[in-house]
Each structure stands twice: as structure tokens, then as C-alpha cells.
Amino acid sequence: MGAMVGASIPFHRNLPAGLVPAAFADEERLVGKDGLTLLNERPVNAETPAHLLDDSTTPTARHFIRNNGIPPAGTDADADAWTLTVDGLVDRPATWSISELRARFEVVTMALVIECGGNGRAFFDPPASGSQWTYGAVGCSRWTGVRLEDVLAAAGVGSSAVYTAHYGADTDLAGEPGKMPLSRGVPIAKAMTGNVLVAFAQNDGPIHPMNGAPLRLVVPGWPGSCSQKWLRRIRVRDVVHDGPKMTGTSYRVPRYPIEPGERVAEKDFRIIGRMPVKSLITNPANGAKTGRTIEVRGHAWSGDRTVAAVDLSHDFGATWTRAGLDAPVNDGAWQDFRAKVELPGAGYYELWSRATDREGAMQPHAIDWNPRGYLNNTLHRVAVRVA
């Protein structure tokens, strides 16, 4: 690190784990990314400021990064030799190369939301442990691949199948041989949904190495941890998968509301399934200086559901205005919204967005606290100043 900053670092032993020198924190680990904020260096985790997510389709350079271990090296060179194995409770275990997946199954392209289950963790009080995501651990790129349900059907899922188990090629942070940093799965019913992809392209080009090249799962509407990167194997099991980050309190929340800071027994946690309804204002940027007339833009999404409405407020929730809302371009994509807002005069204002999904679930002003800081879907607030 000293060589990279051009000087010795006298107090390097005091540098907290997960931090890198500010001199190169945002550049060294984020090659091919544009404007992301680096939260951790080991493993690499970086989020996208909300105003850089204004595009309907998230550019590859602006898709967030969430790693649990060390990504495999040289994935671009290995793409031709990369294989996916499907085994476990299947009638016809098989191993396919990426070219064989392309040739055997229908290739589809879909815009799909991936969101980290801990997006919004930075706003929990008392603080929750883990990467302190604000709003930017989400993206909606166009993913090209084959449907997982087609792959599983070709392998012949057994009648006693309950869960999938996903295995990637990333390695343990400490370098312990054979130890996986993360191996999660989904119920068979979710795996057999038509918008769950085994993807080998992102936005009509290669998947970014930090986003899982050359092969990954994309499981829209569920925590991003289900969308295994650097995918090597899918195993079908007759029990709920118990791989790393599937047990204990990982990607789990209490089964009932608790007091902030309260301790909860592990048996009282449930696995997170669908993600909650959410909205994100992408224009104007937080802290912008504007005129009295503003075009407010953003996106809304809600797990496996569509969003029915997005409402905006500029007077701290005293009144609300309905925004124009587009239908999703396909099942699993976020929905764009927009509205023209007239502010009454000079001063400080906050723009609030509140989404409601087709089942009537609405973004709250505050959510129940949980120990791991998951599922924060409080309404989005953006500050603006009119001169």
C-alpha cells in the first residue's frame, strides 16, 4: 500500500480491517466502474450514489459490487473452458460449458433487479454490523442467459426436491483451502420461476469480473446473495440448504417485531425471501441547488410483485402527489417514475418518495429494527435548496 500512495504509512497497523488508504480507495479495486463508492476493500464492496442510477437500465460500469470472498482470477481467459454442473436430486446429472448452454437452451435477455439484502443498513439505530450500505446496493442491468427452470428441467428434478444449493468459484478471505465464503440457495418453486437466469452477459457485453464473470445466477426480487456469482455448480437438495451464509442469522430477520438492540435467539429468525417494496429518487441529486420547478425521476420495485403507485411529497409528508409510473419492461425489472414538482419559493426542501405495490404494501416512514440491518425500505428522502 505504501508503494501505491508513494510514501511509507507509519501507522499502517492501526488501519481498521476493511479500509484502504483514501488516496486510492476508489480507484484501485474499481477498474471498469464509474463513480462507485468503495465501502470495503476486503472483500470488495462498493455502492452507486443514487443520482448515478438515473438510467432505466443500469450500465455495467455503475452496477454495485457485493463480494463475500476473493473473486477468481483470470475469468475472462477461462470463459471458454468454464463449466456448470447440475447434480444432487436430479435424474440426469450434467455438466455444460457456456457454449453448450447457449446451444441447448433458449437464450433470453431480461432487465432484472439485483439488490443486496443489507441495502440501507447504514440507517439502523443502534447500528447493525456489516457493510454500511446507504441506498446504492441495487441495480437493474439487462442480463442475457438461459432460464434456470429450463436447465433444471433438462436435469430432471426429483420429486423430493426442496431447495437448490449454489456454489461459486470465489475463495475464502483467509485463504483456508476448501472453505467457501458463501453458498446459498432458493426454494425449488422460486428456482422454477421464468425470470431466474443463468447469465453469461450483462448489457449485451461481458459480465464485469466483480459482478460474476463469466457465469452467474440472477434471482430477481430476492436478496442478491441468492444470485451466486462465478457460478460453478447447482445442487438440488431435499432439505433447506445449509451452506455458508445460509444458517445462523445470515440473511435472516426475527419472526416478530423486537425492540431496537434486543437479543433474539437463532431459532426465532426466518430466512429472507422476497424483498420489500421500495423506491429511489435518482433526479435531482441529494443536496442539489435547483429552481422552483423540478422534474423528479426515479425507480420503484417490490420483490416478486409489481408496483401500483409512487407518491411524492415536498412538505415532509403533509401532502402527496401521484407520480407517473411506467410498467416494468419485463417481470423482475424495476419501474421508472417521474413527476414535475413546483416548490413554493426559496428555501430548504426534502423530496420524499413512497411506493405502494399491487398487494397494498407501502413504504413506511420507519421499519422494525433487526440485528443484521436487513430489508430497510423506508421512504427515500432527497434534500434540495432553492435560491
Beta strands, then each sheet from edge to edge (+ up, - down):
strand 1: 37-41
strand 2: 44-47
strand 3: 65-66
strand 4: 83-88
strand 5: 94-97
strand 6: 107-115
strand 7: 138-147
strand 8: 163-168
strand 9: 197-202
strand 10: 216-218
strand 11: 231-237
strand 12: 252-254
strand 13: 269-271
strand 14: 277-283
strand 15: 288-290
strand 16: 293-302
strand 17: 307-313
strand 18: 321-322
strand 19: 324-325
strand 20: 335-342
strand 21: 347-357
strand 22: 380-386
sheet 1: 1+ 2- 3+
sheet 2: 5+ 4- 11- 8+
sheet 3: 6+ 7- 9+ 10-
sheet 4: 12+ 13-
sheet 5: 14+ 16- 20+ 19-
sheet 6: 15+ 22+ 21- 17+ 18-
end
